[in-house]
Amino acid sequence: MLGTGPSSLYAHIVNKDDIDDLLIGRLFAEVVLPEPDSEIWRDQLLGVYTQIRDLYLKYPGVSRAALAMVSTNLDTLRVGEGILAILLAGGIEPKTAGWARDAMSLYVSAYALEQSLVQQRRRHQDQEWVLSHEELLDRFTALPAEQFPHTRRHATELISGTGPDRFRFALGLLVNNLLPAAGRSDAGVESA
């Protein structure tokens, strides 16, 4: 992926964190950033984070590295700058924009890591913990009604949707709850 051999790598890196930084930077070099637009900034954020998700899924395991480090690679910083620019174009206060960027990045990395772990376990026949929708529905509807009335009653809804559907939903929750500073009723108020 980096296009180099072990001996030349050792001349440029100090430790595994440096390799992780290079790998993430290499992936992020492929992310196409839109010109920030205050009218469609939410869609732009979803588009950028969908690209990042897809790159992480293409190279399973890289998302694990992203969870454990703060990258200083210029390509990674370029994407972070682009995301920040989109948030600021949407009228989001700088502190909120920074924290939102961190939260969305964390979610995307965790989502991709979970997906890669599921795929890895599916390849190993001796690890069958990944259940089909039907098996999961059967297990939820077989739970004792007095202890799990809501899970039993709504089992179909609880397991509905695909991974990408749930990704868009969760990222949408984060993005759609970001309000421009002028539109916030609690501007300047922080909660615990």
MDAnalysis code that builds the backbone (N, CA, C; Angstrom):
import MDAnalysis as mda
import numpy as np

u = mda.Universe.empty(576, n_residues=192, atom_resindex=np.repeat(np.arange(192), 3), trajectory=True)
u.add_TopologyAttr("name", ["N", "CA", "C"] * 192)
u.add_TopologyAttr("resid", np.arange(1, 193))
u.add_TopologyAttr("resname", ["MET", "LEU", "GLY", "THR", "GLY", "PRO", "SER", "SER", "LEU", "TYR", "ALA", "HIS", "ILE", "VAL", "ASN", "LYS", "ASP", "ASP", "ILE", "ASP", "ASP", "LEU", "LEU", "ILE", "GLY", "ARG", "LEU", "PHE", "ALA", "GLU", "VAL", "VAL", "LEU", "PRO", "GLU", "PRO", "ASP", "SER", "GLU", "ILE", "TRP", "ARG", "ASP", "GLN", "LEU", "LEU", "GLY", "VAL", "TYR", "THR", "GLN", "ILE", "ARG", "ASP", "LEU", "TYR", "LEU", "LYS", "TYR", "PRO", "GLY", "VAL", "SER", "ARG", "ALA", "ALA", "LEU", "ALA", "MET", "VAL", "SER", "THR", "ASN", "LEU", "ASP", "THR", "LEU", "ARG", "VAL", "GLY", "GLU", "GLY", "ILE", "LEU", "ALA", "ILE", "LEU", "LEU", "ALA", "GLY", "GLY", "ILE", "GLU", "PRO", "LYS", "THR", "ALA", "GLY", "TRP", "ALA", "ARG", "ASP", "ALA", "MET", "SER", "LEU", "TYR", "VAL", "SER", "ALA", "TYR", "ALA", "LEU", "GLU", "GLN", "SER", "LEU", "VAL", "GLN", "GLN", "ARG", "ARG", "ARG", "HIS", "GLN", "ASP", "GLN", "GLU", "TRP", "VAL", "LEU", "SER", "HIS", "GLU", "GLU", "LEU", "LEU", "ASP", "ARG", "PHE", "THR", "ALA", "LEU", "PRO", "ALA", "GLU", "GLN", "PHE", "PRO", "HIS", "THR", "ARG", "ARG", "HIS", "ALA", "THR", "GLU", "LEU", "ILE", "SER", "GLY", "THR", "GLY", "PRO", "ASP", "ARG", "PHE", "ARG", "PHE", "ALA", "LEU", "GLY", "LEU", "LEU", "VAL", "ASN", "ASN", "LEU", "LEU", "PRO", "ALA", "ALA", "GLY", "ARG", "SER", "ASP", "ALA", "GLY", "VAL", "GLU", "SER", "ALA"])
u.atoms.positions = np.array([
    [0.816, -1.193, 0.000],
    [0.000, 0.000, 0.000],
    [0.863, 1.262, 0.000],
    [1.999, 1.237, 0.698],
    [2.881, 2.392, 0.733],
    [3.876, 2.397, -0.418],
    [4.008, 1.287, -1.121],
    [4.891, 1.215, -2.268],
    [6.367, 1.257, -1.921],
    [6.735, 0.627, -0.836],
    [8.134, 0.609, -0.419],
    [8.454, -0.712, 0.261],
    [9.733, -0.960, 0.453],
    [10.163, -2.187, 1.116],
    [10.582, -1.918, 2.544],
    [10.827, -2.992, 3.321],
    [11.179, -2.849, 4.736],
    [12.417, -1.998, 4.980],
    [13.463, -2.168, 4.195],
    [14.699, -1.428, 4.477],
    [14.524, 0.070, 4.275],
    [13.787, 0.472, 3.254],
    [13.584, 1.906, 3.053],
    [12.607, 2.484, 4.076],
    [11.684, 1.662, 4.574],
    [10.770, 2.140, 5.620],
    [11.525, 2.507, 6.884],
    [12.482, 1.669, 7.276],
    [13.216, 1.914, 8.517],
    [14.018, 3.207, 8.468],
    [14.339, 3.681, 7.286],
    [15.082, 4.932, 7.162],
    [14.196, 6.145, 7.416],
    [12.868, 5.960, 7.366],
    [11.944, 7.096, 7.474],
    [11.014, 7.046, 8.675],
    [10.966, 5.926, 9.353],
    [10.030, 5.808, 10.470],
    [10.765, 5.389, 11.733],
    [10.184, 5.768, 12.857],
    [10.778, 5.452, 14.144],
    [10.089, 4.261, 14.795],
    [8.742, 4.180, 14.637],
    [7.992, 3.130, 15.320],
    [6.707, 2.809, 14.556],
    [5.906, 1.920, 15.130],
    [4.656, 1.497, 14.490],
    [3.682, 2.667, 14.309],
    [3.679, 3.602, 15.243],
    [2.795, 4.767, 15.113],
    [3.091, 5.542, 13.830],
    [4.376, 5.622, 13.467],
    [4.743, 6.298, 12.229],
    [4.185, 5.561, 11.010],
    [4.231, 4.234, 11.058],
    [3.665, 3.439, 9.955],
    [2.154, 3.674, 9.876],
    [1.493, 3.635, 11.024],
    [0.048, 3.877, 11.045],
    [-0.280, 5.255, 10.471],
    [0.488, 6.253, 10.847],
    [0.280, 7.610, 10.356],
    [0.429, 7.658, 8.836],
    [1.440, 6.971, 8.313],
    [1.649, 6.917, 6.860],
    [0.505, 6.199, 6.153],
    [0.040, 5.089, 6.728],
    [-1.060, 4.336, 6.113],
    [-2.339, 5.172, 6.061],
    [-2.661, 5.805, 7.170],
    [-3.883, 6.622, 7.207],
    [-3.749, 7.800, 6.241],
    [-2.569, 8.410, 6.219],
    [-2.343, 9.509, 5.282],
    [-2.494, 9.071, 3.843],
    [-1.995, 7.879, 3.534],
    [-2.119, 7.353, 2.169],
    [-3.581, 7.175, 1.783],
    [-4.371, 6.665, 2.701],
    [-5.806, 6.523, 2.432],
    [-6.476, 7.881, 2.258],
    [-6.170, 8.799, 3.161],
    [-6.824, 10.100, 3.142],
    [-6.426, 10.924, 1.919],
    [-5.316, 10.583, 1.267],
    [-4.934, 11.264, 0.034],
    [-5.989, 11.045, -1.049],
    [-6.769, 9.971, -0.920],
    [-7.802, 9.649, -1.907],
    [-9.129, 10.364, -1.651],
    [-9.291, 10.988, -0.485],
    [-10.555, 11.651, -0.150],
    [-10.689, 12.944, -0.947],
    [-11.810, 13.065, -1.635],
    [-12.107, 14.262, -2.415],
    [-12.963, 15.190, -1.544],
    [-12.462, 16.385, -1.348],
    [-13.176, 17.359, -0.515],
    [-13.942, 18.343, -1.390],
    [-15.199, 18.588, -1.048],
    [-15.974, 19.560, -1.807],
    [-15.636, 20.989, -1.360],
    [-15.962, 21.943, -2.182],
    [-15.871, 23.347, -1.775],
    [-16.996, 23.575, -0.759],
    [-16.663, 24.008, 0.456],
    [-17.700, 24.169, 1.482],
    [-18.851, 25.067, 1.010],
    [-20.061, 24.594, 1.253],
    [-21.261, 25.302, 0.809],
    [-22.237, 25.366, 1.983],
    [-22.580, 26.562, 2.385],
    [-23.458, 26.747, 3.548],
    [-24.862, 26.199, 3.336],
    [-25.250, 25.963, 2.093],
    [-26.589, 25.438, 1.810],
    [-26.659, 23.911, 1.937],
    [-25.565, 23.228, 1.643],
    [-25.593, 21.759, 1.619],
    [-24.493, 21.152, 2.494],
    [-24.062, 21.872, 3.508],
    [-22.928, 21.430, 4.318],
    [-23.172, 20.090, 4.991],
    [-24.399, 19.818, 5.399],
    [-24.681, 18.525, 6.031],
    [-24.466, 17.368, 5.053],
    [-24.968, 17.529, 3.838],
    [-24.759, 16.505, 2.807],
    [-23.272, 16.355, 2.483],
    [-22.557, 17.461, 2.485],
    [-21.118, 17.403, 2.225],
    [-20.396, 16.597, 3.307],
    [-20.762, 16.822, 4.567],
    [-20.148, 16.051, 5.659],
    [-20.423, 14.564, 5.494],
    [-21.666, 14.221, 5.217],
    [-22.004, 12.816, 5.015],
    [-21.209, 12.219, 3.854],
    [-21.028, 12.993, 2.807],
    [-20.266, 12.519, 1.656],
    [-18.799, 12.261, 1.979],
    [-18.183, 13.180, 2.716],
    [-16.775, 13.012, 3.076],
    [-16.611, 11.819, 4.006],
    [-17.470, 11.727, 5.020],
    [-17.337, 10.612, 5.964],
    [-17.696, 9.269, 5.323],
    [-18.550, 9.275, 4.325],
    [-18.839, 8.037, 3.599],
    [-17.602, 7.594, 2.808],
    [-16.889, 8.543, 2.225],
    [-15.636, 8.200, 1.535],
    [-14.635, 7.574, 2.512],
    [-14.505, 8.182, 3.688],
    [-13.568, 7.677, 4.686],
    [-13.979, 6.270, 5.115],
    [-15.272, 6.082, 5.378],
    [-15.755, 4.746, 5.748],
    [-15.399, 3.726, 4.680],
    [-15.657, 4.064, 3.433],
    [-15.407, 3.127, 2.346],
    [-13.923, 2.791, 2.223],
    [-13.059, 3.759, 2.444],
    [-11.615, 3.491, 2.414],
    [-11.207, 2.584, 3.563],
    [-11.746, 2.831, 4.746],
    [-11.444, 1.965, 5.887],
    [-11.930, 0.540, 5.634],
    [-13.098, 0.403, 5.022],
    [-13.627, -0.932, 4.749],
    [-12.815, -1.642, 3.660],
    [-12.258, -0.877, 2.749],
    [-11.429, -1.450, 1.682],
    [-10.133, -2.021, 2.247],
    [-9.619, -1.393, 3.317],
    [-8.380, -1.829, 3.955],
    [-8.650, -2.115, 5.430],
    [-9.247, -3.276, 5.720],
    [-9.622, -3.610, 7.098],
    [-8.433, -3.505, 8.049],
    [-8.692, -2.968, 9.195],
    [-7.665, -2.851, 10.217],
    [-7.076, -1.455, 10.318],
    [-7.117, -0.690, 9.225],
    [-6.563, 0.658, 9.272],
    [-7.374, 1.530, 10.228],
    [-8.660, 1.270, 10.312],
    [-9.494, 2.073, 11.214],
    [-9.071, 1.884, 12.667],
    [-8.546, 0.718, 13.002],
    [-8.043, 0.481, 14.364],
    [-6.903, 1.450, 14.671],
    [-6.018, 1.644, 13.707],
    [-4.907, 2.579, 13.886],
    [-5.429, 4.005, 14.048],
    [-6.462, 4.344, 13.293],
    [-7.020, 5.698, 13.374],
    [-7.618, 5.985, 14.743],
    [-8.121, 4.944, 15.394],
    [-8.706, 5.125, 16.725],
    [-7.647, 5.413, 17.785],
    [-6.437, 5.002, 17.543],
    [-5.407, 5.039, 18.580],
    [-4.385, 6.150, 18.404],
    [-4.618, 7.082, 17.480],
    [-3.588, 8.094, 17.271],
    [-4.166, 9.413, 16.789],
    [-3.377, 10.446, 16.953],
    [-3.666, 11.744, 16.364],
    [-2.649, 11.917, 15.247],
    [-3.129, 11.905, 14.035],
    [-2.237, 11.926, 12.885],
    [-1.661, 13.320, 12.652],
    [-0.408, 13.342, 12.206],
    [0.234, 14.587, 11.806],
    [0.584, 14.561, 10.321],
    [0.107, 13.543, 9.620],
    [0.345, 13.414, 8.191],
    [-0.395, 14.538, 7.461],
    [0.243, 15.144, 6.479],
    [-0.360, 16.288, 5.787],
    [-1.649, 15.929, 5.056],
    [-1.729, 14.725, 4.494],
    [-2.967, 14.333, 3.814],
    [-4.112, 14.159, 4.809],
    [-3.806, 13.609, 5.964],
    [-4.823, 13.445, 7.000],
    [-5.247, 14.808, 7.533],
    [-4.277, 15.675, 7.750],
    [-4.588, 17.031, 8.218],
    [-5.405, 17.800, 7.175],
    [-5.132, 17.552, 5.884],
    [-5.900, 18.202, 4.809],
    [-7.375, 17.831, 4.898],
    [-7.650, 16.552, 5.149],
    [-9.041, 16.110, 5.263],
    [-9.685, 16.713, 6.511],
    [-8.949, 16.725, 7.624],
    [-9.475, 17.350, 8.838],
    [-9.788, 18.823, 8.625],
    [-8.912, 19.510, 7.914],
    [-9.125, 20.923, 7.587],
    [-10.369, 21.093, 6.715],
    [-10.528, 20.191, 5.751],
    [-11.698, 20.256, 4.872],
    [-12.997, 20.036, 5.624],
    [-12.989, 19.085, 6.549],
    [-14.187, 18.830, 7.365],
    [-14.481, 20.042, 8.241],
    [-13.440, 20.609, 8.844],
    [-13.617, 21.807, 9.671],
    [-14.178, 22.952, 8.834],
    [-13.680, 23.122, 7.620],
    [-14.166, 24.185, 6.737],
    [-15.649, 24.004, 6.413],
    [-16.060, 22.756, 6.194],
    [-17.477, 22.492, 5.912],
    [-18.325, 22.854, 7.123],
    [-17.899, 22.436, 8.309],
    [-18.651, 22.746, 9.526],
    [-18.736, 24.254, 9.756],
    [-17.636, 24.951, 9.572],
    [-17.639, 26.405, 9.765],
    [-18.521, 27.098, 8.724],
    [-18.529, 26.578, 7.492],
    [-19.405, 27.134, 6.454],
    [-20.871, 26.948, 6.828],
    [-21.148, 25.906, 7.603],
    [-22.511, 25.667, 8.071],
    [-22.896, 26.526, 9.261],
    [-21.973, 27.366, 9.719],
    [-22.275, 28.277, 10.826],
    [-22.025, 27.668, 12.198],
    [-21.328, 26.551, 12.237],
    [-21.058, 25.896, 13.514],
    [-19.892, 26.613, 14.199],
    [-20.042, 26.875, 15.498],
    [-18.993, 27.541, 16.261],
    [-17.724, 26.680, 16.231],
    [-16.538, 27.313, 16.240],
    [-15.281, 26.560, 16.124],
    [-15.114, 25.434, 17.150],
    [-15.409, 25.672, 18.409],
    [-15.247, 24.626, 19.425],
    [-16.196, 23.462, 19.142],
    [-17.433, 23.778, 18.850],
    [-18.424, 22.747, 18.532],
    [-18.009, 22.001, 17.271],
    [-17.499, 22.722, 16.283],
    [-17.053, 22.094, 15.038],
    [-15.916, 21.108, 15.315],
    [-14.981, 21.496, 16.152],
    [-13.867, 20.615, 16.483],
    [-14.319, 19.359, 17.203],
    [-15.199, 19.552, 18.167],
    [-15.686, 18.399, 18.928],
    [-16.559, 17.500, 18.057],
    [-17.368, 18.096, 17.194],
    [-18.221, 17.313, 16.292],
    [-17.358, 16.520, 15.316],
    [-16.313, 17.149, 14.797],
    [-15.397, 16.448, 13.884],
    [-14.775, 15.248, 14.590],
    [-14.360, 15.429, 15.829],
    [-13.791, 14.313, 16.593],
    [-14.806, 13.193, 16.787],
    [-16.035, 13.559, 17.156],
    [-17.076, 12.552, 17.412],
    [-17.426, 11.787, 16.137],
    [-17.567, 12.498, 15.031],
    [-17.906, 11.824, 13.770],
    [-16.760, 10.943, 13.298],
    [-15.531, 11.414, 13.445],
    [-14.374, 10.612, 13.055],
    [-14.276, 9.351, 13.903],
    [-14.533, 9.495, 15.191],
    [-14.516, 8.347, 16.091],
    [-15.589, 7.337, 15.691],
    [-16.783, 7.814, 15.397],
    [-17.863, 6.916, 14.993],
    [-17.501, 6.164, 13.708],
    [-16.984, 6.884, 12.708],
    [-16.658, 6.253, 11.424],
    [-15.570, 5.193, 11.619],
    [-14.558, 5.504, 12.409],
    [-13.490, 4.533, 12.672],
    [-14.029, 3.306, 13.397],
    [-14.869, 3.531, 14.409],
    [-15.433, 2.412, 15.174],
    [-16.356, 1.567, 14.299],
    [-17.165, 2.205, 13.472],
    [-18.053, 1.480, 12.564],
    [-17.230, 0.573, 11.637],
    [-16.192, 1.147, 11.030],
    [-15.368, 0.377, 10.096],
    [-14.640, -0.758, 10.808],
    [-14.167, -0.500, 12.022],
    [-13.489, -1.551, 12.779],
    [-14.455, -2.689, 13.083],
    [-15.657, -2.357, 13.522],
    [-16.639, -3.399, 13.804],
    [-16.929, -4.223, 12.555],
    [-17.116, -3.552, 11.422],
    [-17.395, -4.263, 10.174],
    [-16.236, -5.187, 9.786],
    [-15.006, -4.714, 9.973],
    [-13.862, -5.561, 9.616],
    [-13.752, -6.756, 10.553],
    [-14.085, -6.577, 11.827],
    [-14.058, -7.701, 12.769],
    [-15.133, -8.732, 12.429],
    [-16.305, -8.260, 12.042],
    [-17.382, -9.178, 11.650],
    [-16.957, -9.975, 10.423],
    [-16.392, -9.306, 9.429],
    [-15.951, -10.005, 8.221],
    [-14.853, -11.016, 8.531],
    [-13.951, -10.643, 9.412],
    [-12.871, -11.552, 9.795],
    [-13.424, -12.803, 10.470],
    [-14.384, -12.642, 11.343],
    [-14.958, -13.790, 12.051],
    [-15.792, -14.657, 11.122],
    [-16.421, -14.061, 10.142],
    [-17.202, -14.844, 9.182],
    [-16.307, -15.752, 8.354],
    [-15.068, -15.342, 8.130],
    [-14.133, -16.161, 7.342],
    [-13.647, -17.368, 8.117],
    [-13.725, -17.326, 9.442],
    [-13.295, -18.450, 10.273],
    [-14.515, -19.288, 10.644],
    [-14.606, -20.476, 10.082],
    [-15.776, -21.324, 10.267],
    [-16.017, -21.699, 11.720],
    [-14.972, -21.703, 12.532],
    [-15.134, -22.109, 13.926],
    [-15.685, -20.987, 14.803],
    [-15.851, -19.805, 14.256],
    [-16.389, -18.693, 15.031],
    [-17.714, -18.256, 14.414],
    [-18.780, -18.757, 14.941],
    [-20.102, -18.494, 14.386],
    [-20.918, -17.517, 15.219],
    [-20.265, -16.580, 15.895],
    [-21.033, -15.662, 16.737],
    [-21.820, -14.651, 15.917],
    [-21.489, -14.488, 14.651],
    [-22.222, -13.564, 13.807],
    [-23.508, -14.256, 13.371],
    [-24.624, -13.739, 13.826],
    [-25.920, -14.360, 13.557],
    [-26.586, -13.730, 12.343],
    [-27.397, -14.518, 11.660],
    [-28.199, -13.984, 10.570],
    [-29.362, -13.199, 11.178],
    [-30.034, -12.430, 10.329],
    [-31.202, -11.687, 10.810],
    [-32.257, -12.642, 11.374],
    [-32.442, -13.762, 10.679],
    [-33.455, -14.727, 11.105],
    [-33.117, -15.322, 12.480],
    [-31.852, -15.696, 12.660],
    [-31.434, -16.261, 13.951],
    [-31.577, -15.243, 15.076],
    [-31.201, -14.015, 14.801],
    [-31.309, -12.966, 15.819],
    [-32.773, -12.686, 16.147],
    [-33.622, -12.640, 15.124],
    [-35.052, -12.436, 15.343],
    [-35.619, -13.579, 16.185],
    [-35.241, -14.806, 15.862],
    [-35.704, -15.953, 16.644],
    [-35.275, -15.839, 18.105],
    [-34.051, -15.441, 18.334],
    [-33.555, -15.325, 19.716],
    [-34.269, -14.217, 20.476],
    [-34.481, -13.068, 19.820],
    [-35.164, -11.957, 20.496],
    [-36.620, -12.287, 20.806],
    [-37.302, -12.931, 19.865],
    [-38.720, -13.236, 20.089],
    [-38.908, -14.406, 21.043],
    [-37.854, -15.155, 21.317],
    [-37.930, -16.270, 22.269],
    [-37.590, -15.842, 23.697],
    [-37.209, -14.601, 23.881],
    [-36.875, -14.121, 25.234],
    [-38.116, -14.154, 26.124],
    [-37.944, -14.300, 27.430],
    [-39.097, -14.284, 28.343],
    [-39.845, -12.949, 28.265],
    [-41.137, -13.018, 28.001],
    [-41.946, -11.822, 27.795],
    [-41.978, -10.904, 29.014],
    [-41.974, -11.481, 30.218],
    [-42.052, -10.648, 31.417],
    [-40.776, -9.842, 31.661],
    [-39.645, -10.322, 31.189],
    [-38.376, -9.606, 31.367],
    [-38.016, -8.715, 30.182],
    [-38.452, -9.093, 28.995],
    [-38.050, -8.385, 27.781],
    [-39.252, -8.046, 26.894],
    [-40.278, -7.393, 27.443],
    [-41.481, -7.149, 26.642],
    [-41.221, -6.268, 25.414],
    [-40.386, -5.260, 25.568],
    [-40.139, -4.337, 24.452],
    [-39.260, -4.969, 23.379],
    [-38.247, -5.692, 23.792],
    [-37.368, -6.350, 22.822],
    [-38.159, -7.366, 22.006],
    [-39.008, -8.151, 22.667],
    [-39.826, -9.141, 21.948],
    [-40.786, -8.459, 20.983],
    [-41.486, -7.439, 21.474],
    [-42.517, -6.774, 20.680],
    [-41.919, -6.067, 19.457],
    [-40.737, -5.507, 19.616],
    [-40.152, -4.695, 18.546],
    [-38.909, -5.336, 17.932],
    [-38.790, -6.630, 18.034],
    [-37.600, -7.337, 17.541],
    [-37.334, -7.048, 16.064],
    [-38.362, -7.037, 15.253],
    [-38.185, -6.796, 13.819],
    [-37.579, -5.420, 13.569],
    [-38.093, -4.418, 14.278],
    [-37.571, -3.065, 14.108],
    [-36.136, -2.942, 14.636],
    [-35.841, -3.639, 15.730],
    [-34.524, -3.542, 16.345],
    [-33.416, -4.076, 15.441],
    [-33.725, -5.060, 14.625],
    [-32.691, -5.646, 13.767],
    [-32.826, -5.215, 12.311],
    [-33.696, -4.272, 12.034],
    [-33.934, -3.854, 10.651],
    [-32.775, -3.027, 10.104],
    [-32.723, -2.944, 8.800],
    [-31.740, -2.106, 8.121],
    [-30.418, -2.809, 7.877],
    [-29.703, -2.275, 6.905],
    [-28.379, -2.794, 6.576],
    [-27.324, -1.989, 7.332],
    [-26.091, -2.439, 7.273],
    [-24.996, -1.682, 7.870],
    [-24.930, -0.264, 7.320],
    [-24.970, -0.094, 5.989],
    [-24.963, 1.270, 5.442],
    [-26.168, 2.109, 5.874],
    [-27.337, 1.480, 6.011],
    [-28.519, 2.212, 6.501],
    [-28.269, 2.747, 7.901],
    [-27.733, 1.900, 8.747],
    [-27.469, 2.286, 10.132],
    [-26.333, 3.313, 10.213],
    [-25.356, 3.206, 9.316],
    [-24.275, 4.189, 9.253],
    [-24.844, 5.570, 8.943],
    [-25.660, 5.669, 7.886],
    [-26.264, 6.955, 7.513],
    [-27.131, 7.497, 8.645],
    [-27.868, 6.611, 9.307],
    [-28.730, 7.038, 10.414],
    [-27.901, 7.635, 11.552],
    [-26.871, 6.907, 12.002],
    [-26.071, 7.370, 13.145],
    [-25.309, 8.648, 12.814],
    [-24.689, 8.695, 11.644],
    [-23.983, 9.906, 11.266],
    [-24.963, 11.061, 11.090],
    [-26.152, 10.746, 10.565],
    [-27.196, 11.764, 10.429],
    [-27.630, 12.332, 11.774],
    [-27.693, 11.474, 12.802],
    [-28.027, 11.973, 14.139],
    [-27.024, 13.027, 14.588],
    [-25.756, 12.745, 14.363],
    [-24.724, 13.701, 14.761],
    [-24.805, 14.979, 13.929],
    [-24.840, 14.821, 12.621],
    [-24.814, 15.975, 11.725],
    [-26.077, 16.827, 11.858],
    [-27.229, 16.195, 11.907],
    [-28.480, 16.949, 11.929],
    [-28.748, 17.652, 13.252],
    [-28.024, 17.292, 14.284],
    [-28.188, 17.985, 15.563],
    [-27.179, 19.109, 15.749],
    [-26.371, 19.361, 14.742],
    [-25.473, 20.516, 14.773],
    [-26.244, 21.721, 14.251],
    [-26.368, 22.718, 15.079],
    [-27.104, 23.918, 14.696],
    [-26.147, 25.094, 14.561],
    [-26.347, 25.909, 13.517],
    [-25.530, 27.111, 13.406],
    [-25.662, 27.958, 14.667],
    [-24.610, 28.677, 15.012],
    [-24.559, 29.447, 16.254],
    [-25.756, 30.379, 16.407],
    [-26.177, 31.022, 15.347],
    [-27.301, 31.960, 15.430],
    [-28.620, 31.250, 15.706],
    [-28.720, 29.963, 15.344],
    [-29.957, 29.229, 15.507],
    [-30.060, 28.442, 16.794],
    [-29.032, 28.513, 17.640],
    [-29.037, 27.720, 18.873],
    [-29.681, 28.498, 20.002],
    [-30.582, 27.843, 20.698],
    [-31.203, 28.472, 21.863],
    [-30.306, 28.382, 23.078],
    [-29.320, 27.456, 23.033],
    [-28.445, 27.263, 24.191],
    [-27.021, 27.721, 23.888],
    [-26.869, 28.644, 22.936],
    [-25.529, 29.090, 22.543],
    [-24.750, 29.551, 23.771],
    [-23.567, 29.026, 23.886],
    [-22.704, 29.413, 24.998],
    [-22.937, 28.619, 26.272],
    [-23.934, 27.725, 26.282],
    [-24.220, 26.935, 27.480],
    [-23.681, 25.529, 27.264],
    [-22.889, 25.061, 28.208],
    [-22.370, 23.699, 28.124],
    [-23.043, 22.853, 29.185],
    [-23.299, 21.604, 28.847],
    [-23.880, 20.698, 29.824],
    [-22.860, 19.644, 30.195],
    [-23.071, 18.999, 31.330],
    [-22.123, 17.994, 31.815],
    [-22.297, 16.694, 31.101],
])
